[in-house]
Amino acid sequence: MTQTPPKPRRLVAARRSLTVGTLAAGLATAAHAAVITPAEADLPESYWLAAGEGEGEGEGEGEGEGEGEGEASEARLDDDSFLVALGRLEGRLRAATALAEEGEADAAAALIDTPEAEALDALEARGIDGVPEALDALEAALSDGESQAQYDAARDLFEEARRDTTARAQFRALIALTREAGKTYAAAVEGDQIADPAAYQAAWGMVQLAKTEAQELAEAGNERIARAGQGLLDALAFADPAFTDLQAEGLDPDASLIHGAAGRMDLALSKVY
């Protein structure tokens, strides 16, 4: 068995282009379809972890070190839960970086005041070193508007963790993360206004991250993975009208746009598998 095909090398310039300027028109729907899981026999071999290197080895370490320490094994979430928790964390960091680049240092700092402890613990349980230091460097850089390089460094560590999960788990997690973004967005809305800008911005960051991950899967060497990734990317465009800019300027908020995108992502995945 083989690991998930490697994603193309990301470029800092490309990441910068995926901040505020990617919000376009789309279509709303309130669909909440169940995640469609294809039959295992119908999946390419590249959907599974390498035996003894990824999941198996990690679990063995967790059991060996966890005798008398249940905390370590509990922190090692299953791949789907881990990827969603990681996406919530990185979505906030992505939005904070975009805000800092616009000179909104205080708003950026507010987004990372409450870090996603679950994701941080899970990264540590998976043996990903250097995350606290990377986040400290990012936080320190937010005030001067030069935080992109620190975000990129943190993202490289997150991608290291993602490489040890299957493409199938990544697809499922992108759909689940989009639904999480919809819930976060809904919590930001009061009447016809955004009452919690930080929640709105966090939702924006999660959707933008989902787009980036779907784009990278769309560029994978495996044809079916690439088709599925492109389908999810296209479906995510339907969430675009839920956002204007990071300040929600002139926005008529509608969380159903994001939930509708998640439903369309389910449909797109089902057409490939």
Backbone as JSON, one array per atom type, in Angstrom:
{
  "sequence": "MTQTPPKPRRLVAARRSLTVGTLAAGLATAAHAAVITPAEADLPESYWLAAGEGEGEGEGEGEGEGEGEGEASEARLDDDSFLVALGRLEGRLRAATALAEEGEADAAAALIDTPEAEALDALEARGIDGVPEALDALEAALSDGESQAQYDAARDLFEEARRDTTARAQFRALIALTREAGKTYAAAVEGDQIADPAAYQAAWGMVQLAKTEAQELAEAGNERIARAGQGLLDALAFADPAFTDLQAEGLDPDASLIHGAAGRMDLALSKVY",
  "N": [[0.84, -1.2, 0.0], [0.35, 2.3, -0.51], [1.19, 5.67, 0.48], [-0.86, 8.64, 0.73], [-0.83, 10.46, -2.3], [1.78, 12.87, -2.78], [1.25, 16.4, -2.28], [1.46, 19.15, -4.59], [4.27, 21.38, -4.39], [3.81, 24.19, -2.4], [3.56, 27.71, -3.03], [4.59, 30.77, -1.63], [3.67, 33.15, -2.77], [1.42, 32.28, -4.12], [-0.19, 31.51, -1.99], [-0.64, 33.98, -0.81], [-2.34, 35.1, -2.68], [-4.68, 33.89, -2.12], [-6.08, 35.13, -0.13], [-7.93, 37.84, 0.77], [-8.84, 38.5, -1.78], [-10.33, 36.49, -3.1], [-13.07, 36.2, -3.04], [-16.06, 35.53, -4.56], [-19.05, 35.62, -6.67], [-21.87, 33.36, -6.1], [-24.07, 30.56, -5.37], [-26.88, 29.83, -3.3], [-27.89, 27.24, -1.02], [-29.64, 25.17, 1.28], [-28.87, 22.63, 1.87], [-28.13, 19.68, 3.75], [-26.61, 17.22, 3.36], [-25.75, 13.8, 4.1], [-22.41, 12.67, 4.71], [-20.94, 11.02, 2.05], [-19.66, 7.92, 1.92], [-17.51, 6.11, 0.01], [-17.44, 2.71, -1.14], [-14.94, 0.64, 0.24], [-13.62, -1.09, -1.44], [-13.72, 0.19, -3.82], [-11.93, 2.21, -3.84], [-8.89, 3.87, -4.8], [-5.61, 2.48, -4.32], [-3.94, 4.35, -3.19], [-5.34, 5.63, -1.24], [-4.83, 4.68, 1.24], [-2.91, 4.36, 4.26], [0.64, 3.83, 4.54], [1.66, 0.67, 5.55], [2.79, 0.14, 8.82], [4.13, 2.56, 8.91], [2.6, 4.91, 9.02], [-0.33, 5.15, 10.36], [-0.27, 2.7, 11.82], [2.27, 2.64, 13.1], [2.18, 4.99, 14.59], [0.08, 4.43, 16.34], [1.14, 2.34, 17.74], [3.22, 3.56, 19.1], [1.77, 5.26, 20.7], [0.45, 3.46, 22.37], [2.57, 2.24, 23.65], [3.85, 4.31, 25.03], [1.79, 5.14, 26.5], [1.13, 3.67, 28.75], [-0.12, 3.89, 31.86], [-0.4, 6.5, 31.28], [-2.94, 7.75, 30.1], [-3.56, 10.03, 28.76], [-1.98, 10.62, 26.48], [-2.74, 8.75, 24.47], [-5.42, 9.42, 24.25], [-5.25, 11.95, 23.19], [-4.47, 11.48, 20.63], [-6.29, 11.75, 18.03], [-8.71, 10.18, 15.84], [-8.22, 10.1, 12.25], [-10.14, 11.67, 10.78], [-11.38, 13.34, 12.75], [-9.1, 14.59, 13.72], [-8.18, 16.04, 11.46], [-10.26, 17.88, 11.08], [-10.15, 19.31, 13.51], [-7.59, 20.36, 13.23], [-8.03, 21.92, 10.99], [-9.79, 23.85, 12.0], [-8.09, 25.22, 13.74], [-6.05, 26.11, 11.95], [-7.57, 27.64, 10.22], [-8.26, 29.86, 11.79], [-5.69, 30.92, 12.16], [-5.04, 31.54, 9.57], [-6.9, 33.55, 8.94], [-6.14, 35.44, 10.87], [-3.57, 36.07, 9.98], [-4.18, 37.25, 7.49], [-5.61, 39.48, 8.39], [-3.6, 40.81, 9.84], [-1.88, 41.43, 7.75], [-3.38, 43.39, 6.6], [-3.08, 45.4, 8.35], [-4.55, 45.22, 10.66], [-3.9, 44.63, 13.5], [-4.86, 44.27, 16.15], [-7.34, 42.97, 15.81], [-6.38, 40.68, 14.6], [-4.87, 39.55, 16.67], [-6.92, 38.97, 18.46], [-8.14, 36.81, 17.31], [-6.47, 34.64, 17.8], [-6.36, 34.43, 20.48], [-7.65, 32.45, 21.84], [-6.53, 29.58, 21.44], [-6.87, 26.5, 19.57], [-6.93, 24.01, 21.56], [-7.35, 21.27, 21.4], [-6.46, 20.54, 18.83], [-3.75, 21.26, 19.04], [-2.84, 19.5, 21.05], [-3.3, 17.1, 19.72], [-1.57, 17.29, 17.54], [0.88, 17.19, 18.87], [0.66, 14.61, 19.91], [0.92, 13.17, 17.59], [3.53, 13.44, 17.01], [4.49, 15.78, 15.84], [6.75, 18.17, 15.87], [7.72, 21.43, 17.12], [5.52, 23.08, 16.81], [4.37, 24.8, 18.92], [6.42, 26.73, 19.08], [6.37, 27.77, 16.49], [3.83, 28.93, 16.44], [4.13, 30.84, 18.44], [6.0, 32.52, 17.2], [4.47, 33.42, 15.06], [2.42, 34.81, 16.42], [3.93, 36.85, 17.58], [4.66, 38.23, 15.33], [2.37, 39.34, 14.32], [1.78, 41.95, 15.01], [3.36, 43.62, 13.45], [2.59, 43.32, 10.87], [3.92, 41.59, 9.2], [3.53, 38.83, 9.0], [3.2, 36.7, 7.28], [5.29, 34.93, 6.53], [5.72, 33.56, 8.91], [3.27, 32.31, 9.25], [3.38, 30.63, 7.01], [5.47, 28.94, 7.81], [4.31, 27.63, 9.99], [2.24, 26.38, 8.65], [3.62, 24.56, 7.05], [4.35, 22.67, 8.97], [1.81, 21.74, 9.67], [1.03, 20.59, 7.27], [2.82, 18.52, 7.16], [1.72, 16.85, 9.06], [-0.74, 16.31, 7.83], [0.06, 14.78, 5.68], [0.29, 12.25, 6.68], [-2.21, 11.19, 6.69], [-5.07, 9.74, 5.03], [-6.2, 10.39, 1.65], [-8.92, 10.05, 1.4], [-9.83, 10.53, 4.02], [-9.11, 13.19, 4.13], [-10.81, 14.36, 2.21], [-13.33, 13.89, 3.42], [-12.96, 15.36, 5.75], [-12.7, 17.97, 4.79], [-15.28, 18.55, 3.97], [-16.62, 18.32, 6.41], [-15.27, 20.34, 7.8], [-16.12, 22.58, 6.39], [-18.8, 22.59, 7.13], [-18.43, 23.11, 9.85], [-17.45, 25.69, 9.61], [-19.77, 26.92, 8.71], [-21.38, 26.73, 11.01], [-19.87, 28.26, 12.81], [-19.97, 30.73, 11.54], [-22.75, 31.22, 11.62], [-23.05, 31.63, 14.34], [-21.93, 34.09, 14.56], [-23.76, 35.88, 13.65], [-26.33, 38.23, 14.2], [-29.55, 38.97, 13.92], [-29.68, 40.84, 11.05], [-27.04, 41.4, 10.91], [-23.45, 41.2, 11.36], [-22.48, 40.31, 14.4], [-20.37, 39.35, 15.82], [-17.37, 39.82, 14.93], [-14.94, 38.36, 15.05], [-15.7, 35.66, 15.0], [-16.92, 35.55, 12.5], [-14.66, 36.09, 10.91], [-13.07, 33.89, 11.54], [-14.63, 31.86, 10.41], [-14.41, 32.61, 7.74], [-11.65, 32.13, 7.39], [-11.57, 29.32, 7.67], [-13.07, 28.46, 5.45], [-11.52, 29.48, 3.36], [-9.19, 28.0, 3.79], [-10.18, 25.42, 3.29], [-10.61, 25.69, 0.57], [-7.97, 25.98, -0.36], [-6.85, 23.48, 0.36], [-8.5, 21.74, -1.12], [-7.83, 22.59, -3.68], [-5.15, 21.77, -3.8], [-5.44, 18.99, -3.62], [-6.8, 18.64, -6.0], [-4.76, 18.92, -7.75], [-3.33, 16.64, -7.53], [-1.44, 13.66, -8.41], [-2.96, 11.37, -8.85], [-5.68, 10.43, -10.8], [-8.43, 10.16, -10.03], [-8.5, 11.16, -7.44], [-7.75, 13.77, -8.03], [-9.96, 14.59, -9.59], [-12.0, 14.43, -7.7], [-11.06, 16.33, -5.84], [-11.2, 18.66, -7.42], [-13.95, 18.78, -7.81], [-14.85, 19.29, -5.18], [-13.65, 21.75, -4.81], [-14.95, 23.34, -6.74], [-17.56, 23.22, -5.71], [-17.26, 24.61, -3.34], [-17.28, 27.23, -4.14], [-19.85, 28.11, -3.99], [-20.2, 29.1, -1.5], [-19.17, 31.61, -1.54], [-20.73, 34.11, -1.68], [-21.37, 34.48, 0.97], [-19.51, 36.02, 2.15], [-17.89, 39.22, 2.17], [-15.59, 41.21, 2.61], [-12.92, 40.99, 5.05], [-13.95, 42.54, 7.03], [-16.62, 42.35, 6.77], [-17.94, 44.2, 5.2], [-20.75, 45.83, 3.95], [-22.28, 43.5, 3.91], [-24.88, 41.08, 3.6], [-25.59, 38.86, 5.75], [-25.59, 35.27, 5.56], [-25.74, 32.19, 6.63], [-26.6, 29.85, 5.48], [-25.57, 29.69, 2.97], [-22.98, 28.66, 3.27], [-23.45, 26.17, 4.47], [-24.89, 25.14, 2.38], [-22.89, 24.93, 0.44], [-21.38, 22.88, 1.57], [-23.19, 20.73, 1.34], [-23.27, 20.53, -1.45], [-20.65, 19.8, -1.88], [-20.67, 17.2, -0.85], [-22.32, 16.02, -2.79], [-20.74, 16.39, -5.1], [-18.54, 14.76, -4.47], [-19.77, 12.27, -4.41], [-20.3, 11.81, -7.08], [-17.9, 11.15, -8.14], [-17.02, 8.97, -6.69]],
  "CA": [[0.0, 0.0, 0.0], [1.11, 3.54, -0.61], [0.63, 6.81, 1.17], [-1.54, 9.63, -0.09], [0.13, 11.12, -3.19], [2.2, 14.17, -2.26], [0.68, 17.57, -2.91], [2.48, 20.01, -5.2], [4.92, 22.33, -3.49], [3.08, 25.44, -2.35], [4.34, 28.92, -3.16], [4.11, 31.84, -0.76], [2.9, 34.1, -3.57], [0.1, 31.7, -4.39], [-0.97, 31.58, -0.76], [-1.07, 35.36, -0.59], [-3.45, 35.39, -3.58], [-5.89, 33.22, -1.63], [-6.61, 35.8, 1.06], [-9.19, 38.55, 0.65], [-9.3, 38.73, -3.13], [-10.89, 35.31, -3.75], [-14.49, 36.09, -2.75], [-16.8, 35.78, -5.79], [-20.49, 35.32, -6.58], [-22.22, 31.94, -6.07], [-25.45, 30.15, -5.26], [-27.21, 29.37, -1.95], [-28.78, 26.13, -0.77], [-29.56, 24.79, 2.69], [-28.76, 21.17, 1.95], [-27.28, 19.11, 4.77], [-26.55, 15.8, 3.02], [-24.8, 13.0, 4.87], [-21.16, 12.42, 4.0], [-21.04, 9.77, 1.3], [-18.42, 7.16, 2.04], [-17.49, 5.08, -1.02], [-17.03, 1.38, -0.72], [-13.49, 0.56, 0.31], [-13.1, -1.82, -2.59], [-13.76, 1.08, -4.97], [-10.96, 3.27, -3.64], [-7.53, 3.57, -5.25], [-4.71, 2.04, -3.26], [-3.3, 5.5, -2.58], [-6.14, 6.17, -0.15], [-4.52, 4.03, 2.51], [-1.6, 4.64, 4.83], [1.65, 2.79, 4.41], [1.65, -0.21, 6.72], [3.94, 0.23, 9.69], [4.77, 3.87, 8.91], [1.71, 6.0, 9.42], [-1.26, 4.9, 11.43], [0.14, 1.59, 12.66], [3.41, 3.0, 13.94], [1.75, 6.0, 15.55], [-0.72, 3.82, 17.38], [2.02, 1.53, 18.57], [3.93, 4.45, 20.01], [0.82, 5.77, 21.68], [0.17, 2.43, 23.36], [3.77, 1.97, 24.44], [4.13, 5.41, 25.93], [0.6, 5.51, 27.22], [0.88, 2.88, 29.92], [-0.13, 4.79, 33.01], [-0.62, 7.86, 30.8], [-4.02, 7.68, 29.13], [-3.72, 11.3, 28.07], [-1.32, 10.61, 25.19], [-3.54, 8.02, 23.51], [-6.65, 10.16, 24.05], [-4.96, 13.12, 22.37], [-4.31, 11.07, 19.23], [-7.62, 11.61, 17.46], [-8.79, 9.51, 14.54], [-7.81, 11.03, 11.19], [-11.18, 12.63, 10.43], [-11.5, 14.32, 13.83], [-7.85, 15.35, 13.77], [-8.11, 16.98, 10.35], [-11.21, 18.96, 11.32], [-9.59, 20.14, 14.58], [-6.47, 21.09, 12.65], [-8.59, 22.94, 10.1], [-10.31, 24.96, 12.8], [-6.92, 25.97, 14.2], [-5.37, 26.8, 10.86], [-8.47, 28.66, 9.69], [-8.07, 31.06, 12.6], [-4.37, 31.47, 11.88], [-5.07, 32.12, 8.22], [-7.61, 34.82, 9.02], [-5.32, 36.37, 11.65], [-2.5, 36.53, 9.1], [-4.75, 38.17, 6.51], [-5.91, 40.72, 9.1], [-2.34, 41.48, 10.13], [-1.38, 41.99, 6.49], [-4.17, 44.6, 6.32], [-2.82, 46.37, 9.4], [-5.52, 45.04, 11.75], [-3.16, 43.81, 14.46], [-5.69, 43.94, 17.31], [-8.3, 41.95, 15.37], [-5.62, 39.46, 14.38], [-4.54, 38.97, 17.98], [-8.14, 38.45, 19.07], [-8.46, 35.51, 16.7], [-5.65, 33.55, 18.33], [-6.36, 34.49, 21.94], [-8.16, 31.16, 22.34], [-6.05, 28.56, 20.5], [-7.57, 25.22, 19.55], [-6.11, 23.12, 22.38], [-7.51, 19.9, 20.93], [-5.57, 20.35, 17.69], [-2.36, 21.32, 19.5], [-2.55, 18.24, 21.73], [-3.28, 16.03, 18.73], [-0.32, 17.43, 16.78], [1.94, 16.67, 19.73], [0.51, 13.16, 19.99], [1.36, 12.6, 16.32], [4.97, 13.62, 16.89], [4.83, 16.96, 15.05], [7.49, 19.06, 16.77], [7.95, 22.81, 16.72], [4.29, 23.85, 16.62], [4.26, 25.94, 19.84], [7.39, 27.77, 18.71], [5.89, 28.41, 15.26], [2.7, 29.78, 16.78], [4.67, 32.0, 19.18], [6.61, 33.41, 16.22], [3.39, 34.04, 14.32], [1.77, 35.78, 17.28], [4.82, 38.0, 17.74], [4.77, 38.96, 14.07], [1.09, 39.92, 13.92], [1.73, 43.39, 15.26], [4.1, 44.41, 12.46], [2.05, 43.1, 9.53], [4.84, 40.76, 8.42], [3.31, 37.51, 9.6], [2.99, 35.67, 6.27], [6.36, 33.92, 6.58], [5.52, 32.73, 10.09], [2.13, 31.44, 8.93], [3.87, 29.59, 6.09], [6.26, 27.97, 8.57], [3.36, 26.81, 10.74], [1.49, 25.55, 7.68], [4.48, 23.44, 6.66], [4.22, 21.65, 10.01], [0.48, 21.16, 9.56], [1.03, 19.73, 6.09], [3.54, 17.3, 7.54], [0.74, 16.0, 9.74], [-1.76, 15.87, 6.86], [0.62, 13.75, 4.79], [0.14, 10.95, 7.32], [-3.6, 10.79, 6.64], [-5.47, 9.34, 3.68], [-6.95, 11.36, 0.86], [-10.34, 9.89, 1.72], [-10.07, 11.27, 5.26], [-8.99, 14.61, 3.83], [-12.06, 14.76, 1.56], [-14.4, 13.94, 4.42], [-12.69, 16.44, 6.69], [-12.97, 19.26, 4.15], [-16.72, 18.75, 4.03], [-16.95, 18.57, 7.82], [-14.73, 21.65, 8.17], [-17.01, 23.57, 5.82], [-19.97, 22.67, 8.02], [-17.99, 23.82, 11.06], [-17.39, 27.11, 9.24], [-21.15, 27.39, 8.69], [-21.83, 26.89, 12.4], [-19.15, 29.4, 13.38], [-20.52, 31.92, 10.89], [-24.09, 31.45, 12.15], [-22.9, 32.17, 15.69], [-21.49, 35.49, 14.45], [-24.85, 36.69, 13.1], [-27.45, 38.63, 15.05], [-30.45, 39.67, 13.01], [-29.1, 40.92, 9.72], [-25.72, 41.99, 11.07], [-22.38, 40.42, 11.98], [-22.3, 40.81, 15.76], [-19.1, 38.82, 16.34], [-16.45, 39.83, 13.79], [-13.91, 37.32, 15.14], [-16.3, 34.4, 14.54], [-17.05, 35.7, 11.04], [-13.33, 35.97, 10.31], [-12.65, 32.49, 11.69], [-15.35, 31.1, 9.39], [-13.75, 32.94, 6.46], [-10.37, 31.43, 7.32], [-11.81, 27.89, 7.46], [-13.5, 28.25, 4.07], [-10.36, 29.7, 2.5], [-8.31, 26.84, 3.95], [-10.79, 24.31, 2.56], [-10.34, 25.91, -0.85], [-6.56, 25.69, -0.62], [-6.64, 22.03, 0.43], [-9.18, 21.13, -2.26], [-7.02, 22.9, -4.85], [-3.95, 20.93, -3.81], [-5.89, 17.64, -3.97], [-7.15, 18.68, -7.42], [-3.51, 18.87, -8.52], [-2.63, 15.39, -7.22], [-1.13, 12.82, -9.56], [-3.99, 10.36, -9.04], [-6.76, 11.07, -11.56], [-9.71, 10.2, -9.32], [-8.33, 12.11, -6.35], [-7.76, 15.09, -8.64], [-11.34, 14.9, -9.97], [-12.75, 14.69, -6.47], [-10.59, 17.61, -5.32], [-11.76, 19.74, -8.24], [-15.37, 18.85, -7.52], [-15.03, 19.98, -3.91], [-13.27, 23.15, -5.01], [-16.04, 24.01, -7.45], [-18.71, 23.33, -4.81], [-16.98, 25.64, -2.33], [-17.56, 28.56, -4.69], [-21.21, 28.5, -3.64], [-20.16, 29.82, -0.22], [-18.54, 32.93, -1.7], [-21.55, 35.28, -1.34], [-21.49, 34.64, 2.43], [-18.43, 36.9, 2.59], [-17.44, 40.32, 1.32], [-14.19, 41.28, 3.01], [-12.73, 40.53, 6.42], [-14.72, 43.4, 7.92], [-18.03, 42.12, 6.43], [-18.46, 45.47, 4.7], [-21.88, 45.73, 3.03], [-22.69, 42.1, 3.81], [-26.16, 40.56, 4.07], [-25.07, 37.54, 6.16], [-26.45, 34.11, 5.31], [-24.96, 30.98, 6.9], [-27.06, 28.74, 4.65], [-24.68, 29.61, 1.81], [-21.85, 27.79, 3.6], [-24.0, 24.82, 4.61], [-25.23, 24.69, 1.04], [-21.65, 24.51, -0.22], [-21.03, 21.56, 2.11], [-24.06, 19.76, 0.7], [-22.81, 20.36, -2.84], [-19.4, 19.04, -1.83], [-21.09, 15.8, -0.75], [-22.81, 15.59, -4.1], [-19.61, 16.32, -6.02], [-17.73, 13.59, -4.14], [-20.52, 11.07, -4.77], [-20.23, 11.62, -8.52], [-16.59, 10.57, -8.47], [-16.95, 7.68, -6.01]],
  "C": [[0.88, 1.25, 0.0], [0.42, 4.64, 0.17], [-0.12, 7.71, 0.19], [-0.52, 10.31, -0.99], [0.5, 12.5, -2.67], [1.54, 15.31, -3.0], [1.79, 18.37, -3.57], [3.04, 20.98, -4.18], [4.18, 23.66, -3.54], [4.06, 26.62, -2.49], [3.74, 30.0, -2.29], [3.25, 32.8, -1.55], [1.51, 33.57, -3.86], [-0.77, 31.76, -3.16], [-1.5, 32.99, -0.53], [-2.3, 35.67, -1.45], [-4.75, 34.77, -3.11], [-6.41, 33.86, -0.34], [-7.9, 36.52, 0.7], [-9.72, 38.57, -0.78], [-10.0, 37.57, -3.8], [-12.38, 35.16, -3.55], [-15.3, 36.47, -3.98], [-18.26, 35.42, -5.61], [-20.73, 33.82, -6.61], [-23.7, 31.73, -5.87], [-25.72, 29.57, -3.89], [-28.08, 28.14, -2.01], [-28.6, 25.7, 0.66], [-29.4, 23.31, 2.87], [-27.81, 20.76, 3.04], [-27.17, 17.61, 4.5], [-25.54, 15.09, 3.88], [-23.55, 12.78, 4.05], [-21.24, 11.06, 3.34], [-19.7, 9.07, 1.35], [-18.4, 6.06, 1.0], [-17.05, 3.75, -0.45], [-15.52, 1.27, -0.76], [-12.9, -0.12, -0.91], [-13.01, -0.94, -3.82], [-12.76, 2.21, -4.87], [-9.6, 2.9, -4.2], [-6.64, 3.25, -4.06], [-4.11, 3.21, -2.5], [-4.12, 6.13, -1.48], [-5.71, 5.64, 1.2], [-3.1, 4.33, 2.97], [-0.64, 3.49, 4.6], [1.69, 1.96, 5.7], [2.93, -0.04, 7.5], [4.61, 1.59, 9.73], [3.85, 4.96, 9.42], [0.89, 5.63, 10.62], [-0.77, 3.81, 12.37], [1.25, 1.97, 13.62], [3.0, 4.0, 15.0], [0.95, 5.39, 16.68], [0.14, 2.99, 18.32], [2.76, 2.39, 19.58], [3.0, 4.95, 21.11], [0.54, 4.75, 22.77], [1.36, 2.2, 24.27], [4.02, 3.06, 25.46], [2.95, 5.68, 26.85], [0.31, 4.67, 28.43], [1.0, 3.77, 31.14], [-0.33, 6.23, 32.62], [-1.68, 7.83, 29.72], [-4.13, 8.93, 28.28], [-3.13, 11.26, 26.67], [-2.17, 9.91, 24.14], [-4.85, 8.75, 23.23], [-6.42, 11.36, 23.13], [-4.81, 12.75, 20.9], [-5.68, 10.75, 18.65], [-7.56, 10.75, 16.21], [-8.57, 10.56, 13.45], [-8.87, 12.08, 10.89], [-11.29, 13.73, 11.48], [-10.26, 15.2, 13.91], [-7.81, 16.42, 12.68], [-9.09, 18.15, 10.53], [-10.69, 19.89, 12.42], [-8.43, 20.98, 14.06], [-6.97, 22.2, 11.74], [-9.16, 24.12, 10.85], [-9.17, 25.86, 13.28], [-6.31, 26.77, 13.06], [-6.25, 27.87, 10.22], [-8.35, 29.96, 10.45], [-6.73, 31.72, 12.3], [-4.34, 32.14, 10.51], [-5.75, 33.48, 8.24], [-6.79, 35.85, 9.79], [-4.18, 36.93, 10.79], [-3.01, 37.53, 8.09], [-5.08, 39.52, 7.17], [-4.63, 41.51, 9.4], [-1.76, 42.12, 8.88], [-2.14, 43.25, 6.1], [-3.96, 45.67, 7.4], [-3.77, 46.3, 10.58], [-4.92, 44.14, 12.82], [-4.03, 43.38, 15.64], [-6.7, 42.85, 16.97], [-7.6, 40.62, 15.14], [-5.29, 38.77, 15.69], [-5.76, 38.36, 18.65], [-8.49, 37.07, 18.55], [-7.66, 34.36, 17.3], [-5.49, 33.65, 19.84], [-6.79, 33.17, 22.56], [-7.76, 30.07, 21.37], [-6.83, 27.26, 20.65], [-6.7, 24.18, 20.27], [-6.18, 21.68, 21.88], [-6.55, 19.61, 19.78], [-4.11, 20.36, 18.12], [-1.96, 20.03, 20.2], [-2.42, 17.1, 20.73], [-2.03, 16.09, 17.86], [0.85, 16.88, 17.58], [1.88, 15.16, 19.81], [0.97, 12.47, 18.72], [2.85, 12.87, 16.06], [5.38, 14.79, 16.03], [5.46, 18.0, 15.98], [7.54, 20.49, 16.22], [6.71, 23.66, 16.56], [4.17, 25.0, 17.61], [5.21, 27.09, 19.48], [6.92, 28.52, 17.46], [4.72, 29.35, 15.55], [3.13, 31.01, 17.56], [5.27, 33.01, 18.21], [5.55, 34.13, 15.4], [2.71, 35.13, 15.16], [2.62, 37.04, 17.44], [4.87, 38.86, 16.48], [3.47, 39.66, 13.66], [1.07, 41.44, 14.04], [2.43, 44.22, 14.19], [3.64, 44.16, 11.03], [2.94, 42.27, 8.64], [4.74, 39.31, 8.88], [3.19, 36.38, 8.57], [4.04, 34.57, 6.35], [6.18, 33.0, 7.78], [4.3, 31.81, 9.91], [2.57, 30.31, 8.02], [4.66, 28.52, 6.83], [5.35, 27.05, 9.38], [2.61, 25.88, 9.8], [2.33, 24.38, 7.2], [4.4, 22.31, 7.69], [2.85, 20.96, 9.94], [0.4, 20.21, 8.36], [1.8, 18.44, 6.33], [2.59, 16.32, 8.22], [-0.3, 15.48, 8.76], [-1.24, 14.76, 5.96], [0.5, 12.36, 5.38], [-1.32, 10.53, 7.43], [-3.96, 10.44, 5.2], [-6.2, 10.46, 2.96], [-8.43, 11.25, 1.17], [-10.68, 10.65, 3.0], [-10.0, 12.77, 5.01], [-10.25, 15.13, 3.13], [-13.17, 14.91, 2.59], [-14.2, 15.13, 5.36], [-12.95, 17.81, 6.08], [-14.47, 19.57, 4.17], [-17.14, 19.08, 5.46], [-16.45, 19.94, 8.26], [-15.61, 22.77, 7.61], [-18.28, 23.7, 6.64], [-19.63, 23.37, 9.34], [-17.92, 25.33, 10.8], [-18.8, 27.7, 9.22], [-21.7, 27.63, 10.08], [-21.17, 28.11, 13.05], [-19.7, 30.71, 12.84], [-21.9, 32.24, 11.47], [-24.03, 32.07, 13.55], [-22.47, 33.63, 15.68], [-22.62, 36.42, 14.09], [-25.9, 36.98, 14.17], [-28.37, 39.49, 14.19], [-29.88, 39.66, 11.61], [-27.71, 41.55, 9.74], [-24.73, 40.96, 11.61], [-22.11, 41.03, 13.35], [-20.98, 40.36, 16.38], [-18.11, 38.74, 15.19], [-15.41, 38.71, 13.84], [-14.45, 35.98, 14.66], [-16.48, 34.42, 13.02], [-15.7, 35.48, 10.36], [-12.79, 34.56, 10.43], [-13.33, 31.62, 10.65], [-14.74, 31.35, 8.01], [-12.45, 32.16, 6.31], [-10.55, 29.94, 7.06], [-12.22, 27.61, 6.01], [-12.33, 28.45, 3.11], [-9.37, 28.54, 2.59], [-8.87, 25.65, 3.2], [-10.55, 24.46, 1.06], [-8.89, 25.56, -1.2], [-6.3, 24.19, -0.64], [-7.3, 21.32, -0.74], [-8.39, 21.38, -3.55], [-5.79, 21.99, -4.93], [-4.3, 19.48, -4.12], [-6.25, 17.57, -5.45], [-5.92, 18.59, -8.3], [-2.71, 17.6, -8.23], [-2.41, 14.56, -8.47], [-2.17, 11.76, -9.84], [-5.22, 11.0, -9.67], [-8.05, 11.2, -10.76], [-9.63, 11.15, -8.12], [-8.39, 13.53, -6.89], [-9.19, 15.51, -9.02], [-12.18, 15.22, -8.74], [-12.36, 16.04, -5.87], [-11.17, 18.78, -6.09], [-13.26, 19.9, -7.99], [-15.65, 19.57, -6.22], [-14.69, 21.45, -4.05], [-14.38, 23.93, -5.7], [-17.24, 24.23, -6.53], [-18.5, 24.43, -3.77], [-17.26, 27.05, -2.83], [-18.96, 29.04, -4.31], [-21.28, 29.19, -2.28], [-19.66, 31.24, -0.37], [-19.43, 34.11, -1.33], [-21.77, 35.46, 0.16], [-20.46, 35.62, 2.98], [-18.3, 38.09, 1.63], [-15.95, 40.48, 1.55], [-14.09, 40.86, 4.47], [-13.48, 41.38, 7.44], [-16.22, 43.26, 7.67], [-18.69, 43.39, 5.92], [-19.59, 45.22, 3.7], [-22.46, 44.34, 2.9], [-24.12, 41.91, 4.31], [-25.89, 39.12, 4.48], [-26.09, 36.42, 5.97], [-25.62, 32.83, 5.48], [-25.37, 29.82, 6.01], [-26.22, 28.6, 3.38], [-23.54, 28.64, 2.07], [-22.33, 26.36, 3.78], [-24.39, 24.27, 3.24], [-24.01, 24.23, 0.27], [-21.23, 23.13, 0.26], [-21.89, 20.47, 1.5], [-23.64, 19.49, -0.74], [-21.48, 19.62, -2.9], [-19.69, 17.55, -1.7], [-21.5, 15.26, -2.11], [-21.67, 15.43, -5.09], [-18.76, 15.08, -5.76], [-18.44, 12.3, -4.57], [-20.47, 10.78, -6.25], [-18.92, 10.98, -8.96], [-16.47, 9.16, -7.89], [-18.33, 7.09, -5.8]]
}
